[in-house]
């Protein structure tokens, strides 16, 4: 699922999510718009604030793939 969808499922604004994860809302918007990939730290913090597995978020999986050079599959639910 996309980060924006995960955030909206919790009815969180980017400002709320940023506050709870200690991440600048501009960074969240940039990740959602595809302008940047999150660092692993950012992915972990956002996933924790959303209470989901980081690999369930497409942008987080893409960031991990970029760093590892391997295709990462989301866990089956």
N, CA, C, O and CB atoms as a CASP TS submission, in Angstrom:
PFRMAT TS
TARGET T0000
AUTHOR 0000-0000-0000
METHOD Language model
MODEL 1
PARENT N/A
ATOM      1  N   UNK     1       0.843  -1.166   0.000  1.00  0.00           N
ATOM      2  CA  UNK     1       0.000   0.000   0.000  1.00  0.00           C
ATOM      3  C   UNK     1       0.894   1.236   0.000  1.00  0.00           C
ATOM      4  O   UNK     1       2.034   1.187   0.462  1.00  0.00           O
ATOM      5  CB  UNK     1      -0.962  -0.006   1.215  1.00  0.00           C
ATOM      6  N   UNK     2       0.388   2.303  -0.503  1.00  0.00           N
ATOM      7  CA  UNK     2       1.125   3.567  -0.535  1.00  0.00           C
ATOM      8  C   UNK     2       1.098   4.228   0.846  1.00  0.00           C
ATOM      9  O   UNK     2       0.169   4.024   1.627  1.00  0.00           O
ATOM     10  CB  UNK     2       0.529   4.520  -1.603  1.00  0.00           C
ATOM     11  N   UNK     3       2.125   5.015   1.127  1.00  0.00           N
ATOM     12  CA  UNK     3       2.201   5.719   2.401  1.00  0.00           C
ATOM     13  C   UNK     3       0.969   6.587   2.619  1.00  0.00           C
ATOM     14  O   UNK     3       0.396   6.591   3.709  1.00  0.00           O
ATOM     15  CB  UNK     3       3.464   6.573   2.462  1.00  0.00           C
ATOM     16  N   UNK     4       0.564   7.315   1.599  1.00  0.00           N
ATOM     17  CA  UNK     4      -0.613   8.183   1.739  1.00  0.00           C
ATOM     18  C   UNK     4      -1.843   7.373   2.152  1.00  0.00           C
ATOM     19  O   UNK     4      -2.619   7.804   3.005  1.00  0.00           O
ATOM     20  CB  UNK     4      -0.891   8.930   0.416  1.00  0.00           C
ATOM     21  N   UNK     5      -2.014   6.197   1.543  1.00  0.00           N
ATOM     22  CA  UNK     5      -3.160   5.349   1.889  1.00  0.00           C
ATOM     23  C   UNK     5      -3.066   4.854   3.326  1.00  0.00           C
ATOM     24  O   UNK     5      -4.068   4.834   4.041  1.00  0.00           O
ATOM     25  CB  UNK     5      -3.251   4.158   0.931  1.00  0.00           C
ATOM     26  N   UNK     6      -1.878   4.455   3.752  1.00  0.00           N
ATOM     27  CA  UNK     6      -1.689   3.987   5.128  1.00  0.00           C
ATOM     28  C   UNK     6      -1.993   5.114   6.116  1.00  0.00           C
ATOM     29  O   UNK     6      -2.623   4.892   7.150  1.00  0.00           O
ATOM     30  CB  UNK     6      -0.243   3.465   5.333  1.00  0.00           C
ATOM     31  N   UNK     7      -1.544   6.310   5.790  1.00  0.00           N
ATOM     32  CA  UNK     7      -1.786   7.467   6.656  1.00  0.00           C
ATOM     33  C   UNK     7      -3.274   7.788   6.725  1.00  0.00           C
ATOM     34  O   UNK     7      -3.812   8.043   7.803  1.00  0.00           O
ATOM     35  CB  UNK     7      -1.003   8.692   6.151  1.00  0.00           C
ATOM     36  N   UNK     8      -3.930   7.774   5.579  1.00  0.00           N
ATOM     37  CA  UNK     8      -5.352   8.109   5.552  1.00  0.00           C
ATOM     38  C   UNK     8      -6.221   7.057   6.225  1.00  0.00           C
ATOM     39  O   UNK     8      -7.273   7.384   6.775  1.00  0.00           O
ATOM     40  CB  UNK     8      -5.805   8.296   4.133  1.00  0.00           C
ATOM     41  N   UNK     9      -5.795   5.796   6.189  1.00  0.00           N
ATOM     42  CA  UNK     9      -6.551   4.742   6.882  1.00  0.00           C
ATOM     43  C   UNK     9      -6.625   5.007   8.379  1.00  0.00           C
ATOM     44  O   UNK     9      -7.579   4.606   9.046  1.00  0.00           O
ATOM     45  CB  UNK     9      -5.914   3.370   6.627  1.00  0.00           C
ATOM     46  N   UNK    10      -5.614   5.683   8.896  1.00  0.00           N
ATOM     47  CA  UNK    10      -5.587   6.040  10.316  1.00  0.00           C
ATOM     48  C   UNK    10      -6.199   7.419  10.562  1.00  0.00           C
ATOM     49  O   UNK    10      -6.266   7.881  11.701  1.00  0.00           O
ATOM     50  CB  UNK    10      -4.151   6.009  10.840  1.00  0.00           C
ATOM     51  N   UNK    11      -6.646   8.073   9.483  1.00  0.00           N
ATOM     52  CA  UNK    11      -7.190   9.429   9.562  1.00  0.00           C
ATOM     53  C   UNK    11      -6.173  10.426  10.115  1.00  0.00           C
ATOM     54  O   UNK    11      -6.529  11.344  10.855  1.00  0.00           O
ATOM     55  CB  UNK    11      -8.439   9.439  10.428  1.00  0.00           C
ATOM     56  N   UNK    12      -4.891  10.236   9.745  1.00  0.00           N
ATOM     57  CA  UNK    12      -3.821  11.127  10.174  1.00  0.00           C
ATOM     58  C   UNK    12      -3.528  12.135   9.080  1.00  0.00           C
ATOM     59  O   UNK    12      -3.488  11.784   7.901  1.00  0.00           O
ATOM     60  CB  UNK    12      -2.552  10.332  10.534  1.00  0.00           C
ATOM     61  N   UNK    13      -3.324  13.374   9.463  1.00  0.00           N
ATOM     62  CA  UNK    13      -2.786  14.347   8.518  1.00  0.00           C
ATOM     63  C   UNK    13      -1.276  14.138   8.463  1.00  0.00           C
ATOM     64  O   UNK    13      -0.704  13.472   9.326  1.00  0.00           O
ATOM     65  CB  UNK    13      -3.150  15.827   8.933  1.00  0.00           C
ATOM     66  N   UNK    14      -0.641  14.703   7.454  1.00  0.00           N
ATOM     67  CA  UNK    14       0.816  14.621   7.386  1.00  0.00           C
ATOM     68  C   UNK    14       1.438  15.339   8.579  1.00  0.00           C
ATOM     69  O   UNK    14       2.481  14.922   9.083  1.00  0.00           O
ATOM     70  CB  UNK    14       1.336  15.224   6.063  1.00  0.00           C
ATOM     71  N   UNK    15       0.806  16.406   9.024  1.00  0.00           N
ATOM     72  CA  UNK    15       1.311  17.118  10.203  1.00  0.00           C
ATOM     73  C   UNK    15       1.227  16.247  11.450  1.00  0.00           C
ATOM     74  O   UNK    15       2.172  16.202  12.238  1.00  0.00           O
ATOM     75  CB  UNK    15       0.527  18.417  10.420  1.00  0.00           C
ATOM     76  N   UNK    16       0.107  15.556  11.637  1.00  0.00           N
ATOM     77  CA  UNK    16      -0.042  14.659  12.789  1.00  0.00           C
ATOM     78  C   UNK    16       1.006  13.552  12.743  1.00  0.00           C
ATOM     79  O   UNK    16       1.707  13.306  13.726  1.00  0.00           O
ATOM     80  CB  UNK    16      -1.460  14.047  12.823  1.00  0.00           C
ATOM     81  N   UNK    17       1.106  12.894  11.603  1.00  0.00           N
ATOM     82  CA  UNK    17       2.056  11.796  11.461  1.00  0.00           C
ATOM     83  C   UNK    17       3.478  12.289  11.688  1.00  0.00           C
ATOM     84  O   UNK    17       4.271  11.630  12.359  1.00  0.00           O
ATOM     85  CB  UNK    17       1.931  11.148  10.075  1.00  0.00           C
ATOM     86  N   UNK    18       3.794  13.438  11.133  1.00  0.00           N
ATOM     87  CA  UNK    18       5.120  14.007  11.322  1.00  0.00           C
ATOM     88  C   UNK    18       5.421  14.288  12.781  1.00  0.00           C
ATOM     89  O   UNK    18       6.533  14.046  13.251  1.00  0.00           O
ATOM     90  CB  UNK    18       5.259  15.271  10.524  1.00  0.00           C
ATOM     91  N   UNK    19       4.437  14.796  13.490  1.00  0.00           N
ATOM     92  CA  UNK    19       4.631  15.082  14.916  1.00  0.00           C
ATOM     93  C   UNK    19       4.869  13.797  15.704  1.00  0.00           C
ATOM     94  O   UNK    19       5.781  13.733  16.529  1.00  0.00           O
ATOM     95  CB  UNK    19       3.413  15.830  15.485  1.00  0.00           C
ATOM     96  N   UNK    20       4.050  12.771  15.451  1.00  0.00           N
ATOM     97  CA  UNK    20       4.168  11.520  16.203  1.00  0.00           C
ATOM     98  C   UNK    20       5.450  10.767  15.848  1.00  0.00           C
ATOM     99  O   UNK    20       6.032  10.099  16.703  1.00  0.00           O
ATOM    100  CB  UNK    20       2.953  10.630  15.939  1.00  0.00           C
ATOM    101  N   UNK    21       5.891  10.872  14.597  1.00  0.00           N
ATOM    102  CA  UNK    21       7.101  10.156  14.167  1.00  0.00           C
ATOM    103  C   UNK    21       8.353  11.019  14.288  1.00  0.00           C
ATOM    104  O   UNK    21       9.461  10.534  14.056  1.00  0.00           O
ATOM    105  CB  UNK    21       6.945   9.682  12.728  1.00  0.00           C
ATOM    106  N   UNK    22       8.192  12.281  14.645  1.00  0.00           N
ATOM    107  CA  UNK    22       9.301  13.238  14.712  1.00  0.00           C
ATOM    108  C   UNK    22       9.972  13.385  13.340  1.00  0.00           C
ATOM    109  O   UNK    22      11.197  13.382  13.223  1.00  0.00           O
ATOM    110  CB  UNK    22      10.338  12.790  15.771  1.00  0.00           C
ATOM    111  N   UNK    23       9.129  13.514  12.309  1.00  0.00           N
ATOM    112  CA  UNK    23       9.567  13.679  10.919  1.00  0.00           C
ATOM    113  C   UNK    23       8.905  14.940  10.373  1.00  0.00           C
ATOM    114  O   UNK    23       7.729  15.189  10.638  1.00  0.00           O
ATOM    115  CB  UNK    23       9.205  12.414  10.039  1.00  0.00           C
ATOM    116  N   UNK    24       9.642  15.724   9.623  1.00  0.00           N
ATOM    117  CA  UNK    24       9.110  16.932   9.015  1.00  0.00           C
ATOM    118  C   UNK    24       7.973  16.559   8.056  1.00  0.00           C
ATOM    119  O   UNK    24       8.158  15.688   7.207  1.00  0.00           O
ATOM    120  CB  UNK    24      10.229  17.714   8.273  1.00  0.00           C
ATOM    121  N   UNK    25       6.804  17.197   8.170  1.00  0.00           N
ATOM    122  CA  UNK    25       5.699  16.886   7.243  1.00  0.00           C
ATOM    123  C   UNK    25       6.091  17.067   5.780  1.00  0.00           C
ATOM    124  O   UNK    25       5.574  16.356   4.918  1.00  0.00           O
ATOM    125  CB  UNK    25       4.497  17.765   7.554  1.00  0.00           C
ATOM    126  N   UNK    26       6.988  17.997   5.482  1.00  0.00           N
ATOM    127  CA  UNK    26       7.452  18.162   4.105  1.00  0.00           C
ATOM    128  C   UNK    26       8.125  16.911   3.574  1.00  0.00           C
ATOM    129  O   UNK    26       8.012  16.591   2.391  1.00  0.00           O
ATOM    130  CB  UNK    26       8.407  19.328   4.013  1.00  0.00           C
ATOM    131  N   UNK    27       8.824  16.206   4.450  1.00  0.00           N
ATOM    132  CA  UNK    27       9.450  14.938   4.064  1.00  0.00           C
ATOM    133  C   UNK    27       8.390  13.901   3.739  1.00  0.00           C
ATOM    134  O   UNK    27       8.527  13.141   2.780  1.00  0.00           O
ATOM    135  CB  UNK    27      10.372  14.420   5.183  1.00  0.00           C
ATOM    136  N   UNK    28       7.333  13.873   4.538  1.00  0.00           N
ATOM    137  CA  UNK    28       6.240  12.933   4.297  1.00  0.00           C
ATOM    138  C   UNK    28       5.591  13.216   2.949  1.00  0.00           C
ATOM    139  O   UNK    28       5.340  12.296   2.171  1.00  0.00           O
ATOM    140  CB  UNK    28       5.192  13.014   5.423  1.00  0.00           C
ATOM    141  N   UNK    29       5.317  14.494   2.673  1.00  0.00           N
ATOM    142  CA  UNK    29       4.734  14.854   1.380  1.00  0.00           C
ATOM    143  C   UNK    29       5.661  14.480   0.227  1.00  0.00           C
ATOM    144  O   UNK    29       5.194  14.007  -0.809  1.00  0.00           O
ATOM    145  CB  UNK    29       4.425  16.351   1.337  1.00  0.00           C
ATOM    146  N   UNK    30       6.961  14.684   0.391  1.00  0.00           N
ATOM    147  CA  UNK    30       7.925  14.358  -0.666  1.00  0.00           C
ATOM    148  C   UNK    30       7.967  12.856  -0.925  1.00  0.00           C
ATOM    149  O   UNK    30       8.064  12.427  -2.075  1.00  0.00           O
ATOM    150  CB  UNK    30       9.326  14.866  -0.291  1.00  0.00           C
ATOM    151  N   UNK    31       7.896  12.058   0.130  1.00  0.00           N
ATOM    152  CA  UNK    31       7.866  10.598  -0.030  1.00  0.00           C
ATOM    153  C   UNK    31       6.583  10.195  -0.745  1.00  0.00           C
ATOM    154  O   UNK    31       6.615   9.395  -1.680  1.00  0.00           O
ATOM    155  CB  UNK    31       7.972   9.879   1.350  1.00  0.00           C
ATOM    156  N   UNK    32       5.459  10.744  -0.308  1.00  0.00           N
ATOM    157  CA  UNK    32       4.167  10.405  -0.920  1.00  0.00           C
ATOM    158  C   UNK    32       4.112  10.814  -2.389  1.00  0.00           C
ATOM    159  O   UNK    32       3.481  10.131  -3.196  1.00  0.00           O
ATOM    160  CB  UNK    32       3.027  11.077  -0.155  1.00  0.00           C
ATOM    161  N   UNK    33       4.757  11.906  -2.741  1.00  0.00           N
ATOM    162  CA  UNK    33       4.740  12.396  -4.125  1.00  0.00           C
ATOM    163  C   UNK    33       5.782  11.698  -4.996  1.00  0.00           C
ATOM    164  O   UNK    33       5.819  11.908  -6.208  1.00  0.00           O
ATOM    165  CB  UNK    33       4.980  13.900  -4.150  1.00  0.00           C
ATOM    166  N   UNK    34       6.624  10.872  -4.386  1.00  0.00           N
ATOM    167  CA  UNK    34       7.642  10.164  -5.152  1.00  0.00           C
ATOM    168  C   UNK    34       8.874  10.999  -5.452  1.00  0.00           C
ATOM    169  O   UNK    34       9.693  10.617  -6.288  1.00  0.00           O
ATOM    170  CB  UNK    34       7.057   9.682  -6.428  1.00  0.00           C
ATOM    171  N   UNK    35       9.012  12.128  -4.784  1.00  0.00           N
ATOM    172  CA  UNK    35      10.178  12.983  -5.015  1.00  0.00           C
ATOM    173  C   UNK    35      11.409  12.504  -4.273  1.00  0.00           C
ATOM    174  O   UNK    35      12.531  12.856  -4.635  1.00  0.00           O
ATOM    175  CB  UNK    35       9.870  14.397  -4.608  1.00  0.00           C
ATOM    176  N   UNK    36      11.207  11.699  -3.233  1.00  0.00           N
ATOM    177  CA  UNK    36      12.341  11.128  -2.512  1.00  0.00           C
ATOM    178  C   UNK    36      11.942   9.816  -1.875  1.00  0.00           C
ATOM    179  O   UNK    36      10.769   9.577  -1.586  1.00  0.00           O
ATOM    180  CB  UNK    36      12.862  12.101  -1.448  1.00  0.00           C
ATOM    181  N   UNK    37      12.942   8.965  -1.658  1.00  0.00           N
ATOM    182  CA  UNK    37      12.726   7.727  -0.925  1.00  0.00           C
ATOM    183  C   UNK    37      13.144   7.961   0.524  1.00  0.00           C
ATOM    184  O   UNK    37      14.082   8.715   0.785  1.00  0.00           O
ATOM    185  CB  UNK    37      13.522   6.535  -1.565  1.00  0.00           C
ATOM    186  N   UNK    38      12.464   7.328   1.453  1.00  0.00           N
ATOM    187  CA  UNK    38      12.819   7.531   2.856  1.00  0.00           C
ATOM    188  C   UNK    38      14.111   6.810   3.216  1.00  0.00           C
ATOM    189  O   UNK    38      14.473   5.813   2.592  1.00  0.00           O
ATOM    190  CB  UNK    38      11.689   7.055   3.761  1.00  0.00           C
ATOM    191  N   UNK    39      14.796   7.321   4.222  1.00  0.00           N
ATOM    192  CA  UNK    39      15.896   6.562   4.807  1.00  0.00           C
ATOM    193  C   UNK    39      15.278   5.417   5.599  1.00  0.00           C
ATOM    194  O   UNK    39      14.076   5.421   5.868  1.00  0.00           O
ATOM    195  CB  UNK    39      16.815   7.468   5.717  1.00  0.00           C
ATOM    196  N   UNK    40      16.088   4.450   5.968  1.00  0.00           N
ATOM    197  CA  UNK    40      15.559   3.351   6.773  1.00  0.00           C
ATOM    198  C   UNK    40      15.058   3.850   8.123  1.00  0.00           C
ATOM    199  O   UNK    40      14.047   3.364   8.630  1.00  0.00           O
ATOM    200  CB  UNK    40      16.628   2.275   6.975  1.00  0.00           C
ATOM    201  N   UNK    41      15.756   4.813   8.701  1.00  0.00           N
ATOM    202  CA  UNK    41      15.320   5.397   9.978  1.00  0.00           C
ATOM    203  C   UNK    41      13.939   6.032   9.823  1.00  0.00           C
ATOM    204  O   UNK    41      13.053   5.809  10.648  1.00  0.00           O
ATOM    205  CB  UNK    41      16.344   6.451  10.478  1.00  0.00           C
ATOM    206  N   UNK    42      13.761   6.820   8.769  1.00  0.00           N
ATOM    207  CA  UNK    42      12.477   7.472   8.529  1.00  0.00           C
ATOM    208  C   UNK    42      11.381   6.437   8.311  1.00  0.00           C
ATOM    209  O   UNK    42      10.283   6.576   8.851  1.00  0.00           O
ATOM    210  CB  UNK    42      12.568   8.414   7.319  1.00  0.00           C
ATOM    211  N   UNK    43      11.666   5.401   7.526  1.00  0.00           N
ATOM    212  CA  UNK    43      10.677   4.344   7.282  1.00  0.00           C
ATOM    213  C   UNK    43      10.273   3.675   8.591  1.00  0.00           C
ATOM    214  O   UNK    43       9.088   3.438   8.825  1.00  0.00           O
ATOM    215  CB  UNK    43      11.235   3.292   6.298  1.00  0.00           C
ATOM    216  N   UNK    44      11.247   3.371   9.445  1.00  0.00           N
ATOM    217  CA  UNK    44      10.941   2.739  10.735  1.00  0.00           C
ATOM    218  C   UNK    44      10.080   3.637  11.610  1.00  0.00           C
ATOM    219  O   UNK    44       9.103   3.181  12.204  1.00  0.00           O
ATOM    220  CB  UNK    44      12.230   2.385  11.472  1.00  0.00           C
ATOM    221  N   UNK    45      10.443   4.918  11.691  1.00  0.00           N
ATOM    222  CA  UNK    45       9.695   5.846  12.531  1.00  0.00           C
ATOM    223  C   UNK    45       8.258   6.025  12.039  1.00  0.00           C
ATOM    224  O   UNK    45       7.318   6.022  12.833  1.00  0.00           O
ATOM    225  CB  UNK    45      10.401   7.193  12.575  1.00  0.00           C
ATOM    226  N   UNK    46       8.099   6.180  10.724  1.00  0.00           N
ATOM    227  CA  UNK    46       6.752   6.354  10.172  1.00  0.00           C
ATOM    228  C   UNK    46       5.915   5.089  10.346  1.00  0.00           C
ATOM    229  O   UNK    46       4.739   5.164  10.701  1.00  0.00           O
ATOM    230  CB  UNK    46       6.828   6.731   8.686  1.00  0.00           C
ATOM    231  N   UNK    47       6.519   3.931  10.098  1.00  0.00           N
ATOM    232  CA  UNK    47       5.788   2.671  10.253  1.00  0.00           C
ATOM    233  C   UNK    47       5.364   2.472  11.709  1.00  0.00           C
ATOM    234  O   UNK    47       4.252   2.017  11.978  1.00  0.00           O
ATOM    235  CB  UNK    47       6.653   1.482   9.780  1.00  0.00           C
ATOM    236  N   UNK    48       6.240   2.808  12.633  1.00  0.00           N
ATOM    237  CA  UNK    48       5.893   2.674  14.059  1.00  0.00           C
ATOM    238  C   UNK    48       4.734   3.598  14.410  1.00  0.00           C
ATOM    239  O   UNK    48       3.815   3.196  15.123  1.00  0.00           O
ATOM    240  CB  UNK    48       7.118   2.990  14.957  1.00  0.00           C
ATOM    241  N   UNK    49       4.768   4.826  13.916  1.00  0.00           N
ATOM    242  CA  UNK    49       3.685   5.771  14.194  1.00  0.00           C
ATOM    243  C   UNK    49       2.368   5.299  13.580  1.00  0.00           C
ATOM    244  O   UNK    49       1.295   5.548  14.130  1.00  0.00           O
ATOM    245  CB  UNK    49       4.043   7.163  13.661  1.00  0.00           C
ATOM    246  N   UNK    50       2.456   4.614  12.434  1.00  0.00           N
ATOM    247  CA  UNK    50       1.261   4.087  11.766  1.00  0.00           C
ATOM    248  C   UNK    50       0.850   2.713  12.301  1.00  0.00           C
ATOM    249  O   UNK    50      -0.214   2.197  11.959  1.00  0.00           O
ATOM    250  CB  UNK    50       1.504   3.998  10.266  1.00  0.00           C
ATOM    251  N   UNK    51       1.705   2.129  13.142  1.00  0.00           N
ATOM    252  CA  UNK    51       1.465   0.806  13.724  1.00  0.00           C
ATOM    253  C   UNK    51       1.296  -0.267  12.651  1.00  0.00           C
ATOM    254  O   UNK    51       0.371  -1.077  12.699  1.00  0.00           O
ATOM    255  CB  UNK    51       0.230   0.842  14.613  1.00  0.00           C
ATOM    256  N   UNK    52       2.226  -0.253  11.669  1.00  0.00           N
ATOM    257  CA  UNK    52       2.206  -1.258  10.606  1.00  0.00           C
ATOM    258  C   UNK    52       3.630  -1.756  10.357  1.00  0.00           C
ATOM    259  O   UNK    52       4.603  -1.123  10.767  1.00  0.00           O
ATOM    260  CB  UNK    52       1.588  -0.675   9.298  1.00  0.00           C
ATOM    261  N   UNK    53       3.734  -2.886   9.686  1.00  0.00           N
ATOM    262  CA  UNK    53       5.023  -3.425   9.266  1.00  0.00           C
ATOM    263  C   UNK    53       5.573  -2.519   8.165  1.00  0.00           C
ATOM    264  O   UNK    53       4.849  -2.212   7.218  1.00  0.00           O
ATOM    265  CB  UNK    53       4.892  -4.914   8.769  1.00  0.00           C
ATOM    266  N   UNK    54       6.821  -2.084   8.259  1.00  0.00           N
ATOM    267  CA  UNK    54       7.370  -1.194   7.228  1.00  0.00           C
ATOM    268  C   UNK    54       7.266  -1.760   5.809  1.00  0.00           C
ATOM    269  O   UNK    54       7.111  -1.001   4.852  1.00  0.00           O
ATOM    270  CB  UNK    54       8.815  -0.898   7.537  1.00  0.00           C
ATOM    271  N   UNK    55       7.350  -3.075   5.666  1.00  0.00           N
ATOM    272  CA  UNK    55       7.302  -3.666   4.328  1.00  0.00           C
ATOM    273  C   UNK    55       5.912  -3.637   3.712  1.00  0.00           C
ATOM    274  O   UNK    55       5.752  -3.983   2.542  1.00  0.00           O
ATOM    275  CB  UNK    55       7.791  -5.083   4.380  1.00  0.00           C
ATOM    276  N   UNK    56       4.910  -3.235   4.472  1.00  0.00           N
ATOM    277  CA  UNK    56       3.574  -3.084   3.915  1.00  0.00           C
ATOM    278  C   UNK    56       3.439  -1.783   3.127  1.00  0.00           C
ATOM    279  O   UNK    56       2.459  -1.597   2.406  1.00  0.00           O
ATOM    280  CB  UNK    56       2.534  -3.131   5.025  1.00  0.00           C
ATOM    281  N   UNK    57       4.412  -0.886   3.256  1.00  0.00           N
ATOM    282  CA  UNK    57       4.361   0.413   2.581  1.00  0.00           C
ATOM    283  C   UNK    57       5.290   0.369   1.372  1.00  0.00           C
ATOM    284  O   UNK    57       6.490   0.136   1.515  1.00  0.00           O
ATOM    285  CB  UNK    57       4.762   1.577   3.552  1.00  0.00           C
ATOM    286  N   UNK    58       4.741   0.592   0.194  1.00  0.00           N
ATOM    287  CA  UNK    58       5.495   0.479  -1.055  1.00  0.00           C
ATOM    288  C   UNK    58       6.774   1.313  -1.047  1.00  0.00           C
ATOM    289  O   UNK    58       7.835   0.838  -1.453  1.00  0.00           O
ATOM    290  CB  UNK    58       4.626   0.898  -2.218  1.00  0.00           C
ATOM    291  N   UNK    59       6.668   2.543  -0.589  1.00  0.00           N
ATOM    292  CA  UNK    59       7.831   3.434  -0.608  1.00  0.00           C
ATOM    293  C   UNK    59       8.935   2.930   0.322  1.00  0.00           C
ATOM    294  O   UNK    59      10.117   3.134   0.042  1.00  0.00           O
ATOM    295  CB  UNK    59       7.417   4.855  -0.206  1.00  0.00           C
ATOM    296  N   UNK    60       8.567   2.280   1.416  1.00  0.00           N
ATOM    297  CA  UNK    60       9.567   1.769   2.340  1.00  0.00           C
ATOM    298  C   UNK    60      10.272   0.552   1.738  1.00  0.00           C
ATOM    299  O   UNK    60      11.485   0.398   1.877  1.00  0.00           O
ATOM    300  CB  UNK    60       8.919   1.405   3.689  1.00  0.00           C
ATOM    301  N   UNK    61       9.502  -0.307   1.069  1.00  0.00           N
ATOM    302  CA  UNK    61      10.100  -1.453   0.375  1.00  0.00           C
ATOM    303  C   UNK    61      11.048  -1.000  -0.720  1.00  0.00           C
ATOM    304  O   UNK    61      12.108  -1.596  -0.912  1.00  0.00           O
ATOM    305  CB  UNK    61       9.013  -2.347  -0.220  1.00  0.00           C
ATOM    306  N   UNK    62      10.672   0.056  -1.443  1.00  0.00           N
ATOM    307  CA  UNK    62      11.533   0.588  -2.505  1.00  0.00           C
ATOM    308  C   UNK    62      12.837   1.121  -1.928  1.00  0.00           C
ATOM    309  O   UNK    62      13.899   0.953  -2.528  1.00  0.00           O
ATOM    310  CB  UNK    62      10.810   1.699  -3.283  1.00  0.00           C
ATOM    311  N   UNK    63      12.760   1.760  -0.772  1.00  0.00           N
ATOM    312  CA  UNK    63      13.976   2.279  -0.125  1.00  0.00           C
ATOM    313  C   UNK    63      14.886   1.132   0.290  1.00  0.00           C
ATOM    314  O   UNK    63      16.103   1.216   0.122  1.00  0.00           O
ATOM    315  CB  UNK    63      13.617   3.143   1.106  1.00  0.00           C
ATOM    316  N   UNK    64      14.315   0.073   0.824  1.00  0.00           N
ATOM    317  CA  UNK    64      15.103  -1.086   1.227  1.00  0.00           C
ATOM    318  C   UNK    64      15.734  -1.768   0.013  1.00  0.00           C
ATOM    319  O   UNK    64      16.890  -2.189   0.061  1.00  0.00           O
ATOM    320  CB  UNK    64      14.229  -2.082   2.000  1.00  0.00           C
ATOM    321  N   UNK    65      14.974  -1.872  -1.063  1.00  0.00           N
ATOM    322  CA  UNK    65      15.510  -2.447  -2.304  1.00  0.00           C
ATOM    323  C   UNK    65      16.678  -1.629  -2.825  1.00  0.00           C
ATOM    324  O   UNK    65      17.681  -2.186  -3.271  1.00  0.00           O
ATOM    325  CB  UNK    65      14.417  -2.535  -3.375  1.00  0.00           C
ATOM    326  N   UNK    66      16.553  -0.315  -2.769  1.00  0.00           N
ATOM    327  CA  UNK    66      17.612   0.563  -3.238  1.00  0.00           C
ATOM    328  C   UNK    66      18.895   0.307  -2.463  1.00  0.00           C
ATOM    329  O   UNK    66      19.981   0.260  -3.041  1.00  0.00           O
ATOM    330  CB  UNK    66      17.193   2.028  -3.110  1.00  0.00           C
ATOM    331  N   UNK    67      18.765   0.144  -1.165  1.00  0.00           N
ATOM    332  CA  UNK    67      19.941  -0.055  -0.328  1.00  0.00           C
ATOM    333  C   UNK    67      20.520  -1.455  -0.434  1.00  0.00           C
ATOM    334  O   UNK    67      21.737  -1.628  -0.363  1.00  0.00           O
ATOM    335  CB  UNK    67      19.601   0.235   1.096  1.00  0.00           C
ATOM    336  N   UNK    68      19.669  -2.452  -0.601  1.00  0.00           N
ATOM    337  CA  UNK    68      20.142  -3.836  -0.618  1.00  0.00           C
ATOM    338  C   UNK    68      20.449  -4.347  -2.022  1.00  0.00           C
ATOM    339  O   UNK    68      21.222  -5.290  -2.193  1.00  0.00           O
ATOM    340  CB  UNK    68      19.116  -4.731   0.024  1.00  0.00           C
ATOM    341  N   UNK    69      19.839  -3.720  -3.020  1.00  0.00           N
ATOM    342  CA  UNK    69      20.016  -4.200  -4.391  1.00  0.00           C
ATOM    343  C   UNK    69      19.219  -5.454  -4.687  1.00  0.00           C
ATOM    344  O   UNK    69      19.417  -6.064  -5.738  1.00  0.00           O
ATOM    345  CB  UNK    69      21.467  -4.461  -4.657  1.00  0.00           C
ATOM    346  N   UNK    70      18.322  -5.864  -3.794  1.00  0.00           N
ATOM    347  CA  UNK    70      17.507  -7.061  -3.972  1.00  0.00           C
ATOM    348  C   UNK    70      16.037  -6.716  -3.918  1.00  0.00           C
ATOM    349  O   UNK    70      15.645  -5.746  -3.271  1.00  0.00           O
ATOM    350  CB  UNK    70      17.842  -8.104  -2.914  1.00  0.00           C
ATOM    351  N   UNK    71      15.217  -7.509  -4.598  1.00  0.00           N
ATOM    352  CA  UNK    71      13.765  -7.336  -4.572  1.00  0.00           C
ATOM    353  C   UNK    71      13.239  -7.800  -3.229  1.00  0.00           C
ATOM    354  O   UNK    71      13.544  -8.907  -2.786  1.00  0.00           O
ATOM    355  CB  UNK    71      13.082  -8.117  -5.728  1.00  0.00           C
ATOM    356  N   UNK    72      12.445  -6.953  -2.574  1.00  0.00           N
ATOM    357  CA  UNK    72      11.884  -7.250  -1.262  1.00  0.00           C
ATOM    358  C   UNK    72      10.375  -7.434  -1.411  1.00  0.00           C
ATOM    359  O   UNK    72       9.696  -6.588  -1.994  1.00  0.00           O
ATOM    360  CB  UNK    72      12.215  -6.117  -0.236  1.00  0.00           C
ATOM    361  N   UNK    73       9.861  -8.529  -0.888  1.00  0.00           N
ATOM    362  CA  UNK    73       8.426  -8.793  -0.931  1.00  0.00           C
ATOM    363  C   UNK    73       7.801  -8.479   0.418  1.00  0.00           C
ATOM    364  O   UNK    73       8.386  -8.761   1.463  1.00  0.00           O
ATOM    365  CB  UNK    73       8.150 -10.256  -1.326  1.00  0.00           C
ATOM    366  N   UNK    74       6.615  -7.897   0.390  1.00  0.00           N
ATOM    367  CA  UNK    74       5.873  -7.623   1.619  1.00  0.00           C
ATOM    368  C   UNK    74       5.410  -8.949   2.215  1.00  0.00           C
ATOM    369  O   UNK    74       5.085  -9.875   1.472  1.00  0.00           O
ATOM    370  CB  UNK    74       4.658  -6.677   1.348  1.00  0.00           C
ATOM    371  N   UNK    75       5.375  -9.055   3.540  1.00  0.00           N
ATOM    372  CA  UNK    75       4.901 -10.291   4.159  1.00  0.00           C
ATOM    373  C   UNK    75       3.422 -10.515   3.882  1.00  0.00           C
ATOM    374  O   UNK    75       2.649  -9.563   3.778  1.00  0.00           O
ATOM    375  CB  UNK    75       5.150 -10.261   5.664  1.00  0.00           C
ATOM    376  N   UNK    76       3.042 -11.764   3.764  1.00  0.00           N
ATOM    377  CA  UNK    76       1.623 -12.107   3.543  1.00  0.00           C
ATOM    378  C   UNK    76       0.861 -11.866   4.832  1.00  0.00           C
ATOM    379  O   UNK    76       1.360 -12.132   5.925  1.00  0.00           O
ATOM    380  CB  UNK    76       1.456 -13.597   3.072  1.00  0.00           C
ATOM    381  N   UNK    77      -0.352 -11.361   4.690  1.00  0.00           N
ATOM    382  CA  UNK    77      -1.187 -11.090   5.877  1.00  0.00           C
ATOM    383  C   UNK    77      -2.087 -12.247   6.153  1.00  0.00           C
ATOM    384  O   UNK    77      -2.864 -12.210   7.108  1.00  0.00           O
ATOM    385  CB  UNK    77      -2.018  -9.822   5.695  1.00  0.00           C
TER
END
